[in-house]
Structures are given as C-alpha cells and as structure tokens.
C-alpha cells in the first residue's frame, strides 16, 4: 500500500513539471481519491440534513435545543413538537409515544411523574417491518411503536456521524476511540463499551449480520444509577 501511495505522488510531481501545476492540481485531486479508495477509508457523512440530533455523553440536542433523559415528558414535547401519537391508542397506561414524521420513539416510566427513560431513533425498517402480515398489524410502519418514517436528518453520537447506510464496522472505524461497539452473539443488539458509568450508553439495533449489516436504530436509556 505504501508503494502505491509513493507511485501516485511521483506521478503528480512529474505532471507538475511537464504540464504545469494547474493541470497537475486536478490530477492530484484524482490521485487523492485513488489513495482513499486504495486505503478503503470510511465513508464521510456531511452535515446539513435536517433535523439534526447530536448526542454527547448525557447531552442530547435536537436542532440545537437541549433534551435530557430524566426530564418530564412535557419538556420533550416542547422540543420535538406536538405531532406525536401513542403506540397503543386508547390505552390508559400507555408510556411509549412515536413521532412518525422524524422516526423518533420516546418512552417514560410507568409512574405518574412521566419521566423520560428511553429514546429511540429509527434509521431503517428491518425485515420484520418490511414483510409484515395482516396478523401483525402492530409491526407495520406507522403502527405500534414503529414510526411511519425513518430518521433522515443528521445524527451524531459522541462525535461520530451515523446514517441509514452505516454499519457497526464502519462506525467503529470512524470512531477513533469515541465509540467501541460490541455485538451480542445471542440477540441482534450491539452496545458501546467505552461509555462511562452514569451516562446513557447507546445501543444499536442490527440483524443477524451483526457488525456487517446496516444499523436499524439507535437507542439511549436512563442509567439505573440516576433513576
């Protein structure tokens, strides 16, 4: 690999001498792309998509507005908006609520204080949701706890961008120690190993491909230490 990079640099230097640096500059850009492909660099996810959710330790922001696990549900509604529905309409003790327009699920505890304990961000429909049958209406998009739409904004977890094309392998490669995701052999859920105690630990919903498959969703839960 090192010899390939040296060859590309030598070619660019020669072009600068023979054809002038303007032409050589364009060739250098192409050479850099070639180097990146040769090194199999991780895909870059640009900022700009809306809405934007960033998670840094215990701090969650939605389009620049702060959200905190452990806050009252009404504070989350103030930030996410009032366009949400209960997972089970008409159920008196419902604690799970879905924002279909942005692919976000929020759950509060079963007591009267309605403290938010869990938040999920859906990036992809998994095969269960895609191949739903009439007998499983609560699994179809827009029903039960399944959002009608997936999150298509910009999502960043501990400084690492994640989108609907991301795999666990890719996220780990780009994380540079900020995340270290490990997948369970028994269930299709992966979790971060470097999140300190007392901070919401991100978990990643996958399928049987584990690290190699796309991430279906990301969730965060209020740590037991601060409930």
N, C-alpha and C positions, 0 to 999 in steps of 0.2 A: 504493500500500500504506500509506503514511504517513497519507493522508487517511482510510483505513478505520479505522486504529487510533484516530485522533483522534475520529472519529464514535462509536466504541464507548465511549470514555472519557467523552464528553459525555453519552451516553445513561445511563451508570451514575450520573454525578453528578446528573442530573435525577431519576432514580429515587430517589436518596437523599433529595432534598428533598421529593418528592411522596408517597412511600410509606414512608419510614422506612428506616434503614440495615440492619436485619436482612434485609428483603426485597431491598434493593439488593445486599447482600453475596452472596446466592445468584445474583443476576443477574450480578454481577461475575465469579464463577467461570465461569459460562457464557460470558461475554464473553471471558475469558482463553483458554478453549478455542477460541473462534472465532478469536481472534487467532493462536493457534498453528496452527490449520488453514490460516488465510489465508496465514501466512508459510511453510507447509509445513515445519514444524520436524521434525527427525529423530525417529524413534520412540525412546522411552526403554525400556531393558531393566532391570527391577528386580532387585535382588539377592535371594537366598533359595533359589533352586533348588539341589539337591544332585545330585552332588558339585560342589564349587567349584574351578575351576582358574584361577589368575591367573599371568600371565607379565609380568614387568617386567624388560626387558633380558635379562640372563643368568639371572635368578632365576625359577624355576618353583615354584609351591606347589600342592599337592593337599590340599584341606581343611585348610589351614594347615601342612602338612608340606612341607619343602623337598625339591626334586628338582633335580639338576644334570646337564646334558648333559656327558658325560665321566666320570661316575661309573660304577662297576661295576653290571652288570645286577641283581645281588642287592639292591642298595640301592633300586632302583626297585621291585622286587618287595615289599620291606618296606613301602613306602608305598602302592602300588597294590593290593596283595593277591596271593594265590596263585591266583586264579581266572582263569588265562590259558591260552592254547594256542599251539602253534607254527603258523605259517602253512602249513607243509607237514609234516604229521605223519609221523614216522618218518625224516625226512631228517636224516642225521648232522650236516650242516654248516649247519643252519637258524640264521638270525640275526634273523628277524623274528617277533615274538610279539604276540598280539592279546588284548586284554581285551574280550570280547564284551559284557559287562554294562554297560560305560561308554563304549564306542566309541573306545578308545584303542589305538594301534599303537606299539610300541617296537622299534627296530632297533639292534643293536650291530654292531661291526665284525667282520670275518672272522677275526681273530686269536684266540688263546686267552684274551686278557685280558677279553673280553666287555664292552668299554667302550661305553656307550650313545652313539650318534652321531645318531640321528634319533628324533623323536617326532611322531606324527600324531594329530589329534583330528578324528573324522568327525562332521559335523553333518547331512549329508543323503546319501541314496543318489542317485547320479547315474543317468542313463538307462541306462547300460551295466549297472548292477547291478539296476535295476528290471526290465529286459527281458531278463534272462539266459536263455540257451537251454541245454538239457542238455549240449551240446557244450562249454559254457564254465562248467563247474561251479565252477571256482576263482574265478569272478566273482560268484557268488551270495552274498547275505548269510549270514554265518556260516561261510564257506569261504574258503580262501586268506587274504589279508591284509584281507579285507572283514569288519568287525565285524558280528555278528548284530543289534546295536542301535546306534543313533546316540547321540551325546552329547546329553543333555538337561538337564545341570546349568547352572551359571552359569560363563561363560567371559569372562575379561577379558584383553586384550592391550595392554600399555602404557597402562593406564588406560581403555581403550575396551572396552565390553561388546559381545560378539558372540554371536548365537544362530542357530538354523537358519533364521530368516527374514531374516537380514542379507544385504545386497548390498554389493559393494565401494563403490558410490556412497554408500550410507548410512554405512558405516564411515568413509570419508574425510571426510564432512561432520561427523560427530561427533568426529573425532579431534583437531581443533584443533591440528594440527601434530605430535601424538604419533605418528601414523602417516601415511604418504603412499604409498598402494598404487598401483602401476602394473601394467597387464596387458600381457603379451606379445601381439603380433599373430600369432605363429606357433603357439604352444601355449596350452592353456587353463590357464595358471598365472599368477598375479599375485604380485608381491613388494613388500615395503616398501622405500622409497628413503631413509628417514632413519635407519635403524638403523646405528649406528657400527660400524666395523671391529672384529673380535674379539668381537662379540656375536651370538648366534643371530638370524638375520634371518628373520622369519615369512614364509611363502609361503602363498598362498590358492588352493585348487583350485576352478576355476569351469568353465563350459561355454562354448559358442560365443557366448553373450550377454555374455561378459566382465564388465564392471563392472555391467551391469544385471541379471544373473542372481544367484540365491542362491549363497552360498558353500557348497560341498560339504564342505570340510575345511580345516583349518589345520595347517601343519607347521613344525617348527623343526629345524635341523641344526647340529651342532657346527662352528663355523667352522674353516676349514683352518689358520688361524694358531695354534690351540691344540690341534690333534690330536696 
